[in-house]
Amino acid sequence: MFYVFLNRTKLFFILAVLLIGLAFLGFFLKFYPGPGHTVNVLEPIYQGSTNEKALALAVNVDWGEEVIPQMLEIFEQEKIQATFFVTGRFADKFPDIVKDIDRGGHEVGNHGYSHNHPDRTGFGANQKEIIRTEEALKKIIDNPVKLYAPPYGESSTRVVEAAWDLGYQTIMWTIDTVDWKEGSTVQGIADKVVTNAQNGAIVLMHPREVTVKALPIIIEELKAQGYQFKKISQIIAGAKSQNN
């Protein structure tokens, strides 16, 4: 009797292992595309169209309220427009600055609310950051663009998909001025942009005094090379998907 019980227990164990194995196999076959196929994973946009000699300035804003008016003045004098990615908490604190950016013909994108670390944040929590910022911006301006620049450039697949699910394209950069770093110099910032300029480039910068001083050099040099300055939505227009 004891022997029969052991045999039954062993049989049940084997059946359980087989069922679990079949379940895993079914899951694998469902999501594995097979040899010769690739999985279409959403990626952020690093560069716009290379078909014309144009680039875009992307200004990430979570601070710098004392510097942004100077940037706007330079852009107005040079008759160029940029894209400002603003955090929700900045918009709540400095709505007049956001209005001035919008009045200048620049576009205002989403930089999350609290400048969190998106890669360390869950899918739903990242969406709340984006939604909260969108709500803050819509209280101030009419048409914030559906472009999202994740703080710290953290753009894992989960982060990009969270934004995409809300109708946002995730924007990174082609050229990073690294102007936030202590010790950055005017000439160093200018050289980095001018040397690496290319069609469709997205140039990342921040509202710092050293950046403001570098802007006239950058603009003069690139205009002399025949570059136009456009908003990000303009240089990525016509892309078939976010993966282009």
CORTA-V417424 format. One record per run of one state. SS is the DSSP state (A for helix, B for strand, O for the rest). FROM is the first residue (numbers start at 1). LEN is the number of residues. If there is no record, write none. Layout:
BEGIN
[[SS | FROM | LEN] [SS | FROM | LEN]]
END
This chain:
BEGIN
[[O | 1 | 1] [A | 2 | 30] [O | 32 | 13] [B | 45 | 1] [O | 46 | 1] [B | 47 | 1] [O | 48 | 6] [B | 54 | 8] [O | 62 | 3] [A | 65 | 14] [O | 79 | 4] [B | 83 | 4] [O | 87 | 1] [A | 88 | 6] [O | 94 | 1] [A | 95 | 9] [O | 104 | 3] [B | 107 | 4] [O | 111 | 7] [A | 118 | 3] [O | 121 | 2] [A | 123 | 16] [O | 139 | 8] [B | 147 | 2] [O | 149 | 2] [A | 151 | 3] [O | 154 | 3] [A | 157 | 9] [O | 166 | 3] [B | 169 | 3] [O | 172 | 3] [B | 175 | 2] [O | 177 | 9] [A | 186 | 11] [O | 197 | 4] [B | 201 | 6] [O | 207 | 2] [A | 209 | 16] [O | 225 | 3] [B | 228 | 3] [O | 231 | 1] [A | 232 | 4] [O | 236 | 9]]
END
